[in-house]
Each structure stands twice: as C-alpha cells, then as structure tokens.
Amino acid sequence: KAPYEAANLNSSQAAAHMLSRFSYGATPGQVDAVVHQGLDNWLQAQLQLRNDDSICQQSLQVYPALAMDVKTMNKTYLAGPQVKKMAMDAGMLAQGTTANEQDPKNRQAIVQYVRQNNLQTERELLRQTLAQKVTRAVYTQNQLQEVMTGFWFNHFNVSKTSNQARPYILSYERDAIRPNALGNFRTLLGATAKHPAMLLYLNNAQSMAAADAPRLSNFGARAMQAKANSKKPMGLNENYARELMELHTLGVDGGYAQKDVTEVARGLTGVTRIPRRGGGRLERMVEQVPDQVQPGADGFLFLPFLHDSGAKTILGTNFPAGQGMAEGEKLLDMLAIHPNTARRIARKFAVRFISDEPDEATVKELAQVFQRSGGSSQAMIQAIYNSPAFWSPQALRAKVKNPLEYTVSSVRILGGQLQTPETQLPVWIERMGETMYGCVPPTGYPDKSEQWISSGTLVYRVNFAFALASGRVKGVTVPLPQGKLEKVAAAVMPGRPLDQALRTVRK
C-alpha cells in the first residue's frame, strides 16, 4: 500500500497534502497531474532535480546581480557611506555631513548623484535579492529545493540588519545554501561556516588568537599586539562558536559547557574573508605573505598568523597543537555527526513538515535516519514521506503558512504571473509580519503558528486576498477561475473537503 492509504486518504487528497508541504503550493490542475504521474515519481523528480526549470531561469534574467561573483557584486553595488563620500567629494553634499541618509535633503542629493553617475547601491542589490526569492518560489519547477533553501537559510540565519553581512546575503543563499539544500548536512555546515555573510554576521571574521597565544606564523605579531592593545581591541570572539553549537548543531541542551565555546572559538581563529574595501591593514598583510594564505570560495581566507595553534579539548576530544585549518574541519566533522545534532535537526524537520508539536517517536526515527544517512536531506524527506505521522489526520492542514508561503501559494493556485522586476509581493510579505532576510536574532524565524497569527497580521492576509482577486497587487496578474461557486472552490482548494467552507461562504 502507498503510505497515505493507511490514513484512509485517496490519491487526490494525498497529492494536495504533499504539495502543501513539499512545495510553495499547487498550480491549477497540478494535483491531478501529480496523481497521474504518481506521488512517488513526483517526489523522486523533486529530490533528484530532474525538472526543466528554463521558465524560472528566464524570469531571473532581469536580475543582473545573480550572474555576478562576490568580488564583482562588491565593486558594483556601493554602500551608503561610500556613496555619501563620493557625493561630498563631488560637491553635491556638504562636506562633513553627519545627518543620516533618510534626511530628505541629504537623500535627495544622494539620489541625484547616483542617477547622474549611473551608480548602483546596496539598496538596489537588496531589492534584487528580495525579488529573485519570490520569483523562484512562484516559478521554479524544482519546488522542493526552493522550500529546503528557505528551511536551511532560516536554520543558518543571516540578517540584512547587519550592515557588514547585508551585501553578501544574495551570494550566501545562492552559493552556500541552495546548491546544498538537498544534500549533506556536513557540506552545508562547512559552506555556511566559510561564507563572508556568516563570518561577518556572527563576527568570526574579526576573531584572532590572543596576543600571548602560540601561532602557526609569527608574521604580523607586532601589528596584532598593537591592535590588541588599542582602544578597539581585536582578539578572541566567541559569537559564532556559541551559535555554531547552540543553534546550528547540538542545541542549547546539547551537553557542552562555556569552556567548549571558548575552545571552539580558539579553533576557528584565523578564519576570515577578503576585506570588501582595499587598503586596510589586513589586506596589506595578506599581500606581503601570499604563500601563507589559504583562500577559498567567495572570498574566504584562512590566515595562519591569526590562528591560535595551541592544543585544545572540545567535548572531551583532544585537538593536538599545530593543526591549522584542518582543526576547524575536524571540529565541523565532529559536530555534524554528533547524536545531539541529529536530534536537533530531526526535530526541526518534523516541525517544518509534519506539525508544530511532533511526537517524540517520529523525531527519534528521523534522528536515526539522519545518522544512518550521514545527514542526508534527501533521506530525511523520504523518511517523512513514508512516515505515518506525515499522513495522519493531526498533520493535515495543521501548519499555518508563513507570509511568503501564503502569498506565493495564492499566486500559484490562481496561475498568476509576476511582472518582474516590478512585483510588490515582498512589500505584502513584510506587512504580514515576515521581513524577508530580516530576522534579527541568529535563531531565525520560529516555524510555528503563533509566530504568524495575530489580529494585525490576519487583517493584512485578508486585505492581500481581496487585493489579489481584484487585480490590485502591483506587478502580479491572476486569471481568476470562472463558473459556479462549487467549481471555483474545487479549483482553488484542490483535494480539500468543501462542505464546511462552502457553508461559511454561502452565509
């Protein structure tokens, strides 16, 4: 028997439920198409990325930043302080202006300077980042990959509220998260740990060995000592080490102590990134000893003269002295396969795809799958699909959609089209309480109903539905279904029992 048959669901009901969890919602006629294709076959095509995604890729062509590497992005999209200085040097803004960019006069002068000189700003990069996200969610045929991209970005959260990390968010999602969203957890953990967005958001880019700590190289020791004794000292920073264990792997009750946090932070010293703007002390030092630098993708650097090379003990495991970058890799290996990591990731999968309060037996089974598969996201999704808990009456329609899911699924079920890049869906999503890429704490947004349901946000959900149905959502067109109430309801709520909904509407 198919796994859903034990729950007394027919194939249409099962397809509708699967699409509601493993995609951003069904498109017109898709429930019947999945039934015809076979639910197993649809899922395997999603897991293996076997779908033609040319329409989505064509829609993304209007966002030039997507085709740029990190270095090119940094040169093309300028930060506010850079533009202000350029405007002051050009005489369009008074020298020494300290008022913020939102001051009407200053803002007008800066906008005029940007237009006259055909410059691109970080504001434009952020606009493209938001727009490409909703474009992918609406159009991609590889829906499960996009759902998992959102899941993992939220797990390894980086916020646009960080001025330093913000210019790297598009690359972070594109290069570190999406390619690994259906892959191996250890690979994903390493990709996020080394990306400039994470290094800057949680301050590991500024973390270096203490002044009296042993190093792999003595180059720059005097300069680093001077920096350590300055008014703005730079030394060991434990922010990323703490969140790496508390949020990304073991969990807050994962069995580690403060000493482990400090030791992890020591092990990750020297892990940094190429500075965005040239001329700084770090860049000059890198230029002097290029043979000592270990570069990586997207501007990642390991600098041995900033690394604490002393021996360490983390979670009872000894790390010998002098290991360098291999020490960080060994640390990530250990955390990725730890049983507490398996339990934490299993629970997050169960909450995301089954219900807000999954039963412990299901979480335990998923943790075992995580460990047996080496942290495979594909294996976890397959296990959820085969789990009785996924198809139980308690799981059906038990999850409240977050604002991104709600707006995108509304457009998809009506067969809507986005007028890229003018779509205003990101504006509506923020009104409903989800600032895209804007969750300030590193925890990411809670994946539970109470996060998204309040009197204020519900009003905006209703307003969005009216606006969408009446063609008043800028940049979106939807061909509304025509016919009798029963026909329309069946089209927009496929696989759903309609009696109760229709009774309410008829009243």
Disulfide bonds with the S-S distance in Angstrom:
none
